[in-house]
Amino acid sequence: MKSSTTYTPSLPKSLLFIGSPGSGKTTFALQLPKVYLIDCDDNLGGPVRHLSLTKKPDFLYDSPFTDATGKPLPRELQFNRVIDLIDEAVKLPDVETIVIDSLSSLIEMMFSHVLKCQNKTIAKDFKTVDKKFEYEDWAAFGNLLRRLIFELKASGKRFIITAHIKVEQDELTKSLYKFINCPGQTANYLSGWFEEAWEFYIHTSGMPPNEKATRKIRTVPDARSQPLGLKSAAGFAATMDADATTILAKLS
């Protein structure tokens, strides 16, 4: 048994970055200390070009689409490669931050893995579709994702998963709400598995041709983003500019 008098809160180690494509999630994550990025989206060009405008990016990365020799992997083996890359990142002493980019692509790999484990048909090309998920498949998927996240939490490293947003309309009120782009019931409690859950968005002001766009972060939900489960225990403001220098000083 442990006493609360001996508990010392540490700076957050698990962060969920939620936002639309181009809102700055990956760019921000790459500026965290000693990053190892698992590139499930195969889409690093934009963030690296953006960072290169001010400084040379310095991070490690790898892709689950190929094996250690660079040979392309079939869909049913890509999630196994993700696990291998996580194990590698955890063991490397120079790695402080593990980034999985992004949840949407990770989920696709997990779906193939679950179907394979259940001995169900997996589509081999884009002309055919996978077998429909059944109840036991959804249970296996949710359990697999939870185990992945909690094993990362136990690793002692800081880790980040980036996730996309989907917008849905309430049929009764016609109001638009933002949700994490994660299928099934897992989306309802995903953010609860992380210490911090932030929404990245772009705020525009002014009129063309003098319109100005600023990347911002929301840590407390507004009416539209409440289903995202945003939260912060690190003492950040409800909304803030995505200024990596200021925020990283508090996280480092």
C-alpha positions in Angstrom: 0.0 0.0 0.0 1.2 3.5 -0.9 0.4 6.8 0.8 -0.6 10.0 -1.0 2.0 11.8 1.0 4.8 10.1 -1.0 3.2 10.6 -4.4 5.0 13.2 -6.5 3.1 14.2 -9.7 5.3 14.2 -12.8 4.9 16.2 -16.0 2.5 14.4 -18.5 3.9 11.5 -20.3 0.8 10.4 -22.4 -0.7 12.9 -24.8 -3.5 12.6 -27.4 -3.2 15.2 -30.2 -6.5 15.6 -32.0 -7.2 17.8 -35.0 -7.9 18.1 -38.7 -5.1 17.4 -41.3 -2.8 20.4 -41.5 -3.6 21.7 -38.0 0.0 21.2 -36.8 -0.2 18.0 -34.7 2.8 16.2 -36.2 4.8 19.4 -36.6 4.4 20.1 -32.9 5.1 16.5 -31.8 8.4 16.4 -33.8 9.7 19.3 -31.6 9.4 17.3 -28.4 12.6 16.0 -26.8 14.4 13.2 -28.7 11.6 11.9 -30.8 11.2 8.5 -32.4 8.2 8.8 -34.8 6.4 5.7 -36.2 5.1 7.0 -39.5 1.8 5.1 -40.1 0.6 7.8 -42.4 3.7 7.8 -44.7 3.2 11.6 -44.8 6.2 13.4 -43.1 7.0 15.7 -46.0 4.8 18.6 -44.9 5.9 18.8 -41.2 9.6 18.4 -42.1 9.4 21.1 -44.8 7.7 23.5 -42.3 10.2 22.9 -39.6 13.1 23.3 -42.0 12.1 26.9 -42.6 13.4 27.8 -39.1 15.7 25.0 -38.1 16.9 21.6 -39.2 14.6 18.9 -37.7 16.3 16.3 -35.5 14.4 13.1 -34.9 14.4 9.3 -35.5 11.7 7.7 -37.5 10.6 4.5 -39.3 7.7 3.1 -41.2 5.6 0.0 -40.6 5.0 -0.4 -44.4 8.4 -2.0 -44.8 10.5 -4.5 -42.9 14.0 -3.8 -41.5 15.5 -4.4 -44.9 13.1 -2.0 -46.7 11.0 -4.7 -48.2 7.3 -3.9 -48.4 5.1 -5.7 -45.9 1.6 -7.1 -46.6 -1.2 -5.5 -44.7 -1.6 -8.4 -42.2 2.0 -7.9 -41.0 2.1 -4.1 -40.6 0.8 -4.0 -37.1 3.4 -6.6 -36.0 6.0 -4.2 -37.5 4.5 -1.3 -35.4 5.0 -3.4 -32.3 8.6 -4.1 -33.3 9.3 -0.4 -33.8 7.7 0.5 -30.4 10.0 -2.1 -28.8 13.0 -0.6 -30.5 12.0 2.9 -29.4 11.5 1.8 -25.8 14.9 0.2 -25.7 16.9 3.1 -27.2 18.3 5.2 -24.4 18.5 8.3 -26.5 14.7 8.2 -27.2 12.6 10.2 -24.8 9.4 10.6 -26.9 7.6 8.0 -29.0 5.1 9.4 -31.5 2.6 7.3 -33.4 1.3 9.2 -36.4 -1.6 8.6 -36.8 -4.4 6.8 -35.1 -6.5 6.4 -38.3 -3.8 4.5 -40.1 -2.8 2.5 -37.0 -6.5 1.4 -36.7 -6.4 0.1 -40.3 -3.4 -2.0 -39.5 -5.0 -3.2 -36.3 -8.2 -4.3 -38.2 -6.1 -6.4 -40.5 -4.3 -7.9 -37.6 -7.5 -8.7 -35.8 -9.0 -10.4 -38.8 -5.8 -12.4 -39.3 -5.9 -13.6 -35.7 -9.5 -14.6 -36.1 -8.6 -16.5 -39.3 -10.8 -14.3 -41.4 -10.3 -13.2 -45.0 -8.2 -10.2 -45.6 -8.4 -8.3 -48.9 -5.2 -8.6 -50.9 -5.9 -5.6 -53.2 -8.0 -2.5 -53.4 -10.6 -4.1 -55.6 -12.0 -6.2 -52.8 -13.0 -5.4 -49.2 -12.3 -7.1 -45.9 -14.8 -9.3 -44.1 -17.3 -7.3 -42.0 -16.3 -6.9 -38.3 -18.4 -9.0 -36.0 -18.9 -8.5 -32.2 -15.9 -10.5 -31.2 -13.7 -8.6 -33.6 -14.7 -5.2 -32.1 -14.0 -6.5 -28.6 -10.6 -7.8 -29.7 -9.8 -4.4 -31.4 -10.8 -2.4 -28.3 -8.8 -4.6 -26.0 -5.7 -4.5 -28.3 -5.7 -0.7 -28.6 -6.0 -0.4 -24.8 -3.2 -2.8 -24.2 -1.0 -0.9 -26.6 -1.6 2.4 -24.9 -1.1 1.1 -21.4 2.1 -0.7 -22.3 3.4 2.6 -23.7 2.4 4.3 -20.5 4.4 1.7 -18.5 7.5 2.1 -20.7 8.6 5.3 -18.8 8.9 7.2 -22.1 6.7 10.1 -23.1 4.4 9.1 -25.9 2.0 10.8 -28.3 -0.7 9.5 -30.6 -2.1 11.9 -33.2 -5.8 11.5 -34.2 -8.1 13.0 -36.8 -11.5 14.6 -36.2 -14.8 13.7 -37.8 -17.8 16.1 -37.7 -21.3 14.7 -37.2 -24.7 16.5 -37.0 -27.2 15.8 -34.2 -30.4 14.8 -35.9 -32.6 16.5 -33.3 -30.8 19.8 -32.8 -29.0 19.9 -36.1 -25.9 21.1 -34.2 -22.5 20.0 -35.4 -20.2 18.1 -33.0 -16.6 17.0 -33.3 -15.6 13.4 -32.5 -12.3 11.5 -32.5 -12.1 9.5 -35.8 -12.1 6.1 -34.1 -14.7 3.5 -34.9 -16.9 1.7 -32.4 -17.4 2.5 -28.7 -13.6 3.0 -28.2 -14.0 6.6 -29.3 -16.1 7.4 -26.3 -13.4 6.7 -23.7 -10.1 6.9 -25.7 -9.1 10.3 -24.3 -9.5 8.9 -20.8 -6.5 6.7 -21.3 -4.3 9.8 -21.7 -3.1 12.4 -19.2 -3.5 15.2 -21.7 -5.9 15.4 -24.7 -5.6 18.5 -26.9 -7.4 19.7 -30.0 -5.2 21.4 -32.6 -7.0 23.9 -34.9 -6.4 26.9 -37.1 -7.8 30.3 -36.1 -8.2 32.8 -38.9 -8.6 36.5 -38.4 -8.8 39.5 -40.7 -10.0 39.7 -44.3 -8.2 38.8 -47.6 -5.7 39.8 -48.7 -4.6 40.5 -45.1 -6.1 37.3 -43.6 -4.0 35.8 -40.9 -4.0 32.1 -39.8 -2.7 31.0 -36.4 -2.3 27.5 -35.2 -3.8 27.0 -31.8 -4.4 24.4 -29.2 -7.6 23.9 -27.1 -7.3 22.0 -23.8 -10.8 22.6 -22.5 -13.7 21.6 -24.8 -16.2 24.1 -26.1 -19.8 23.2 -27.1 -18.8 21.6 -30.4 -15.7 19.8 -29.2 -17.0 18.4 -25.9 -17.3 14.8 -27.3 -13.5 14.8 -27.9 -12.9 14.5 -24.2 -10.3 17.3 -24.1 -8.4 17.8 -20.8 -5.2 19.1 -19.3 -3.7 18.7 -15.8 -0.5 20.5 -16.7 -1.7 24.0 -15.9 -2.2 25.2 -19.4 -4.7 27.7 -20.5 -8.0 26.6 -22.0 -6.8 27.8 -25.4 -3.3 28.8 -26.4 -1.1 29.4 -29.4 0.7 26.3 -30.6 4.0 27.9 -29.6 6.3 24.9 -29.2 8.9 26.9 -27.3 6.7 27.9 -24.4 4.8 24.7 -24.1 7.8 22.4 -24.5 9.5 24.2 -21.6 6.8 23.1 -19.3 6.7 19.5 -20.7 10.4 18.9 -20.8 
